[in-house]
Amino acid sequence: MEKHQFTSEVERQLRVIFTAIRAGHKPPEMLKHRCEGFMRAGVFMGVVTNVELSDLMEKIHLEVVGMTIQERIAKLKEKWSEESVDYSDFDIPTFERTVR
């Protein structure tokens, strides 16, 4: 298998996964595992290196999602930080809570 042919297929698979992420959906685990396995096979066969795949993944993620992978991770951590959620209402037993 030629390198260009291999990287084109990796790019196609990554675009499917990242398009789902951009749309706000969690991509199916099967797609993620299939892509990861395909990429590992390429490294094993000597078609590409891990660095090349990492750069390709970063490039496709930036094109499709509009931010780097690290920026998206930071944004998700910020969005779901437990410190920003007030759970104090749940300290009151359910039968004593009032609807607000």
Phi, psi and omega in degrees: 000136179281150181301315181299318180297317180295310182295330176296320179290320176299316179300317179300314181296318179295321179298321178297314181295311183289332175294321176296318179297315180300325180282357178089013180256152173275121181295145179303137180304324181302318180294318180295317180293321179296316180295316179299316179295321178297317180294319178297322178296320178298320177292316181300319182280353179081017180285319180220170175252165176299322180296316178298318180292321178297316178297318179296316180298317179296317180298312181294319179300316180297318179295315187277312186273331179093008176207162179287166179297318180296322178296319179294320179296316179297320179295318179295320178297319179294319183293322185252023180296129180295334181292334182274353181256130179267108181262011185297332178299333182278356175285339179274133178304147185305316185289348179260348181288146175249155179282132181253000000 
